[in-house]
Amino acid sequence: MTNLKDKVALVTGGSRGIGAAIVKRLSAEGAKVAFTYASSAAASEDLVKEIENNGAQAIAIKADSGNYEEVTAAVDKAGAHFGKIDILVNNAGVADGKAFEAYTQEDFDRMFDVNVKGVFFATQAALKFVPDGGRIITIGSCLAEIVTVPNLTLYSMSKSALVSFNKGLARDLGDRRITANLVNPGPTETDMNPATGASADAARERMAIKEYGTAEGIASLVAWVAGEESKYMTGTSLTMDSGTNI
């Protein structure tokens, strides 16, 4: 597959789960890929080696997406290394579910630092490397619009902020033909959210198709949004959640 030949992508939070699947898919489509990781150094090294063994190029950059200096420095490093960033995938995110009255100011700050502030400033930093016609893709959540269970108020609040961010960004970047789109996964099988986990059966009860999605499925949607066929789609939210919110 060469749909993204000669393109450069940066994926935040790309060392595991959905992020790693996105890194692999964009690489398989022909892109050179940089990705950030917060703590999974060994997994990041393994992913780079896997991509290089397949004849492609990748670099891993350590950066906490909740830290302004680190995430913007990582964007600068990726842009300097490859000379441009055609595709930015804002994937890094954190989740923490607890009773509303149990949340602390520290919980609030961490959630918004990674899920909102990190997205905003990674995008801002990337734009000096993004050529006209580029792609900004942000990974949100199906819980941005419908909260299906208790104890997710803070997480859902942080993800809902990305909906308006995405629409505003599409307006701001339209003159440069840079698209901004949101991909909203539902329950997705990863090591952090297994389909056999304690809350998995309750999640399946809400699904029209009672199966967890796959990280590879989300990555395939991201790859399409990153490609030429989607160039007239912007400001849109695309949801892949097995019908959780219908």
Secondary structure as UniProt FT lines:
FT   TURN            3..6
FT   STRAND          8..11
FT   TURN            12..13
FT   HELIX           17..28
FT   TURN            29..30
FT   STRAND          32..37
FT   HELIX           41..53
FT   TURN            54..55
FT   STRAND          58..62
FT   TURN            65..66
FT   HELIX           68..82
FT   STRAND          87..90
FT   HELIX           100..102
FT   HELIX           105..112
FT   HELIX           113..117
FT   HELIX           118..126
FT   TURN            127..129
FT   TURN            132..133
FT   STRAND          135..139
FT   HELIX           142..144
FT   HELIX           153..173
FT   HELIX           174..176
FT   STRAND          179..185
FT   STRAND          188..189
FT   TURN            195..196
FT   TURN            198..199
FT   HELIX           200..205
FT   STRAND          213..214
FT   HELIX           215..226
FT   HELIX           228..230
FT   TURN            231..232
FT   STRAND          236..240
FT   TURN            242..245
//
